[in-house]
């Protein structure tokens, strides 16, 4: 990776974290101060998502993961200053992978909550009784932990991969692979025309793909069923409007990870399995995955009338104050005499 690209990706990680911190802090503030009783448990789901997005972008900032494709494999290595602390950085890389898995189940839980509320209202206790809330927390943390454990154990670099990728790492990165902190997906290699399969990596890759497919199925099914029910539901205009706005926000939240997370990863998996050589573009895949960490709260704010109105009011006050201050204390120009 070239010097200019390296600097740009590093700056992008800092910018993503700052933007995620600002937008999610605003969402958390609005959820605490401006939500009505109609929101119900969804208020706490928004709070969880806001806190998660901040932690997710922080993990990306600490590890600054970059991707290098090597024939039929790829490696995710840390390009941060923490890479000198091998065990700690490897743990953080695995946590970053786990945070990605947690983001997928949180998104699916969004859609499942709307589905229960609209299509199965008698089962709303799923999100109000303590025992069910504990169950959902365990499921979500377990889901993310599986992703993290896959990265930590199944994707741990083997001696075969060190030798397989040594020359490519030296050529493309001008670095010694022995001093890099990374995990890798190394499903197979060709030796003298013979394909050697590495089953540990294949099993980890299969589990990740299946878990991604499961969340996609939940999102699509719950979304379609919720839309059908909203079209024929008998609700008060206010409640119906609120549900439709929240549903729009959910679909916007679904489009973002599909565009910035699912699609890049599926393309990367496909190129890896096909043995197609990678380009510097794949360096941006981890950054793209965290883009929606600051874009996601904007969808909630935009589609919620109260949130949107409050945000516009705050922005107007901010700019008006600065405009008034500029009028009261104008900056001296070249024609102004200074004493």
C-alpha positions in Angstrom: 0.0 0.0 0.0 1.5 3.3 -1.0 2.4 6.0 1.4 -0.3 8.4 0.3 -3.0 5.8 0.5 -1.7 4.7 3.9 -2.0 8.2 5.2 -5.5 8.7 3.6 -6.9 5.5 5.2 -5.4 6.4 8.6 -7.1 9.9 8.3 -10.3 8.2 7.2 -10.4 6.1 10.4 -10.1 9.2 12.6 -12.7 11.1 10.6 -15.1 8.1 10.7 -14.7 7.9 14.5 -15.3 11.7 15.0 -18.4 11.7 12.8 -19.8 8.5 14.4 -19.2 10.0 17.9 -21.1 13.2 16.9 -24.1 11.7 15.1 -24.6 8.9 17.6 -24.2 11.2 20.6 -27.0 13.3 19.0 -29.2 10.3 18.5 -28.7 9.2 22.1 -29.5 12.7 23.4 -32.7 12.8 21.2 -33.8 9.3 22.3 -33.5 10.2 25.9 -35.1 13.6 25.7 -37.5 13.6 22.7 -39.1 10.2 22.5 -42.8 9.8 23.2 -44.5 6.8 24.9 -45.4 5.5 21.4 -41.8 4.4 20.9 -42.0 1.8 23.6 -39.0 -0.5 23.8 -37.7 0.8 20.4 -36.3 3.8 22.4 -33.9 1.4 24.1 -33.0 -0.4 20.9 -32.0 3.0 19.5 -29.9 3.7 22.6 -28.2 0.3 22.2 -27.5 0.9 18.5 -26.1 4.4 19.3 -23.7 3.1 21.9 -22.8 0.2 19.8 -21.9 2.4 16.8 -19.6 4.5 18.9 -17.8 1.4 20.2 -17.7 -0.1 16.7 -16.0 2.9 15.2 -13.7 3.2 18.2 -12.5 -0.4 17.7 -11.9 0.3 14.0 -9.9 3.4 15.0 -7.7 1.4 17.5 -7.0 -1.5 15.1 -7.2 0.4 11.7 -7.6 -2.9 9.8 -6.4 -3.2 6.3 -6.9 -6.0 3.8 -4.5 -7.7 1.4 -5.6 -10.4 -1.1 -3.1 -13.1 -1.9 -4.3 -15.4 -4.7 -7.0 -17.6 -3.2 -6.8 -16.0 0.3 -6.9 -12.7 2.1 -5.5 -11.4 5.3 -6.8 -8.6 7.6 -3.9 -6.9 9.3 -3.6 -4.1 11.8 -2.1 -0.9 10.4 -2.3 1.0 13.7 0.4 1.8 16.3 -1.0 -1.0 18.5 0.3 -3.6 16.0 3.6 -3.6 18.0 1.7 -5.3 20.8 0.9 -8.5 19.0 -1.4 -10.3 21.4 -3.4 -7.2 22.3 -3.8 -6.1 18.7 -4.8 -9.6 17.6 -7.5 -9.6 20.3 -8.7 -6.2 19.2 -8.9 -7.4 15.6 -11.0 -10.4 16.7 -13.2 -8.0 18.7 -13.6 -5.8 15.6 -14.8 -8.9 13.7 -17.2 -9.7 16.6 -18.5 -6.1 16.5 -19.3 -6.6 12.8 -21.3 -9.8 13.7 -23.1 -7.9 16.5 -24.0 -5.2 14.0 -25.8 -7.7 11.7 -27.8 -9.2 14.6 -28.8 -5.8 15.9 -30.1 -4.8 12.5 -32.1 -8.1 12.3 -33.4 -7.4 15.8 -34.6 -4.0 14.6 -36.8 -5.6 11.9 -37.9 -8.4 14.2 -39.1 -5.9 16.8 -41.2 -4.0 14.2 -42.6 -7.3 13.0 -43.7 -8.4 16.5 -45.2 -5.0 17.2 -47.2 -4.8 14.0 -47.9 -8.4 13.0 -47.9 -10.2 16.4 -49.0 -7.5 18.9 -50.0 -10.2 21.5 -46.4 -11.2 21.7 -45.1 -7.8 22.6 -44.0 -9.3 25.9 -41.0 -10.6 24.0 -39.5 -7.1 24.4 -41.0 -6.1 27.8 -40.5 -9.1 30.2 -37.2 -9.3 31.9 -36.6 -12.9 31.1 -37.1 -12.3 27.3 -34.9 -9.2 27.4 -32.1 -11.2 29.0 -32.5 -13.9 26.4 -32.2 -11.3 23.5 -29.1 -9.8 25.1 -27.5 -13.3 25.4 -28.4 -14.2 21.8 -26.9 -10.9 20.4 -23.8 -11.1 22.5 -23.4 -14.8 21.6 -23.9 -14.0 17.9 -21.1 -11.4 18.0 -18.9 -13.6 20.1 -19.2 -16.4 17.5 -17.8 -14.0 14.9 -15.0 -12.9 17.2 -14.1 -16.5 18.1 -14.1 -17.5 14.4 -11.6 -14.7 13.7 -9.5 -15.6 16.8 -9.3 -19.4 16.3 -10.5 -20.5 12.8 -8.8 -17.6 11.1 -5.6 -17.7 13.1 -2.6 -17.6 10.7 -0.9 -21.0 10.2 2.8 -21.7 9.3 1.6 -22.6 5.8 0.0 -19.2 5.3 3.2 -17.4 6.6 5.2 -19.1 3.9 2.4 -18.8 1.3 2.0 -15.0 1.7 5.5 -14.0 2.6 6.7 -12.9 -0.8 3.4 -11.2 -1.7 3.4 -9.2 1.6 7.0 -8.1 1.0 6.2 -7.2 -2.6 3.0 -5.3 -2.0 3.5 -3.8 1.5 7.3 -3.9 1.7 7.0 -5.4 5.1 8.0 -8.6 6.8 5.0 -10.8 7.5 6.6 -12.1 10.7 6.1 -8.6 12.2 2.5 -8.1 11.2 -0.5 -8.8 13.4 -3.3 -10.3 11.3 -5.9 -13.0 10.9 -6.5 -14.6 7.5 -8.9 -16.6 5.4 -6.9 -19.4 3.6 -9.4 -21.9 2.2 -7.0 -23.6 -0.3 -3.8 -23.4 -2.2 -2.5 -24.9 -5.4 0.9 -26.8 -5.2 2.2 -28.2 -8.4 -1.3 -28.3 -9.9 -2.7 -30.0 -6.9 -5.3 -28.2 -4.7 -4.8 -28.5 -1.0 -7.8 -27.6 1.1 -7.4 -26.0 4.6 -10.6 -27.1 6.3 -10.3 -24.9 9.4 -10.5 -21.8 7.3 -13.2 -23.3 5.1 -15.3 -24.1 8.2 -14.9 -20.5 9.5 -15.8 -19.0 6.2 -18.8 -21.2 5.8 -20.1 -20.2 9.3 -19.7 -16.5 8.6 -21.5 -16.7 5.2 -24.3 -18.8 6.7 -24.7 -16.3 9.6 -24.9 -13.4 7.1 -27.5 -15.3 5.1 -29.6 -15.9 8.2 -29.7 -12.2 9.1 -30.6 -11.3 5.5 -33.5 -13.8 5.6 -34.8 -12.4 8.9 -34.6 -8.8 7.6 -36.3 -9.6 4.3 -39.1 -11.7 5.9 -39.9 -9.4 8.7 -39.7 -6.3 6.4 -42.1 -7.8 3.8 -44.6 -9.1 6.5 -44.6 -5.7 8.2 -45.3 -3.8 5.0 -48.2 -6.1 4.2 -49.7 -5.7 7.6 -49.3 -1.9 7.6 -51.3 -1.7 4.3 -54.3 -3.3 5.8 -54.0 -2.3 9.5 -56.6 -0.3 11.3 -54.7 2.3 13.4 -55.1 5.9 14.4 -53.5 8.2 11.8 -50.8 9.3 14.3 -49.8 5.7 15.2 -49.9 4.6 11.6 -47.7 7.6 10.5 -45.2 6.8 13.3 -44.9 3.2 12.3 -44.4 4.1 8.6 -41.7 6.6 9.5 -39.9 4.1 11.7 -40.2 1.5 8.9 -38.7 3.9 6.4 -35.8 4.5 8.8 -35.3 0.7 9.2 -35.1 0.2 5.4 -32.7 3.0 5.1 -30.7 1.3 7.9 -30.8 -1.9 5.9 -29.7 -0.3 2.7 -26.6 1.2 4.4 -25.1 -2.1 5.6 -26.0 -3.8 2.4 -24.1 -1.1 0.5 -21.2 -0.7 2.8 -20.9 -4.1 4.6 -22.6 -7.1 3.0 -21.8 -6.3 -0.6 -18.1 -5.5 -0.2 -17.6 -8.7 2.0 -19.5 -10.9 -0.5 -17.5 -9.5 -3.4 -14.3 -10.1 -1.4 -15.3 -13.6 -0.4 -16.1 -14.3 -4.1 -12.7 -13.0 -5.4 -10.9 -14.9 -2.7 -12.6 -18.2 -3.6 -12.0 -17.6 -7.3 -8.4 -16.7 -6.7 -8.7 -13.3 -8.4 -5.9 -10.9 -7.6 -6.9 -8.0 -5.3 -6.3 -4.3 -5.7 -5.7 -1.5 -3.3 -9.5 -0.9 -3.3 -9.9 -3.7 -0.8 -8.0 -1.7 1.7 -11.1 0.4 2.1 -13.4 -2.5 2.9 -13.0 -2.3 6.7 -13.5 1.5 6.5 -16.6 1.1 4.3 -18.0 -1.4 6.9 -17.8 1.3 9.6 -19.1 4.1 7.4 -22.7 3.3 8.4 -21.7 3.7 12.0 -22.1 7.5 11.5 -24.7 7.3 8.7 -27.1 5.0 10.6 -28.2 7.5 13.2 -28.8 10.1 10.5 -31.6 7.9 9.1 -33.3 7.6 12.5 -33.1 11.4 12.9 -34.3 12.2 9.4 -37.3 9.9 9.4 -38.5 10.8 12.9 -40.3 14.2 12.8 -39.5 15.1 16.4 -35.9 14.3 16.0 -35.6 16.1 12.7 -37.4 19.2 14.0 -35.2 19.3 17.1 -32.0 18.8 15.1 -32.9 21.6 12.6 -33.7 23.9 15.5 -30.3 23.2 17.2 -28.5 23.8 13.9 -30.3 27.1 13.3 -29.5 28.3 16.8 -25.9 27.4 16.3 -25.5 29.2 13.0 -27.5 32.2 14.2 -25.4 32.6 17.2 -22.2 32.5 15.1 -23.7 34.9 12.6 -24.7 37.4 15.4 -21.3 37.1 17.0 -19.6 37.8 13.7 -21.8 40.9 13.3 -21.0 42.2 16.8 -17.2 41.4 16.5 -16.3 41.7 12.9 -12.8 40.6 11.8 -10.5 43.4 10.8 -9.9 43.8 7.1 -6.9 45.2 5.3 -8.6 48.6 5.2 -9.1 48.6 9.0 -6.6 50.7 11.0 -5.2 48.7 13.9 -4.0 50.4 17.1 
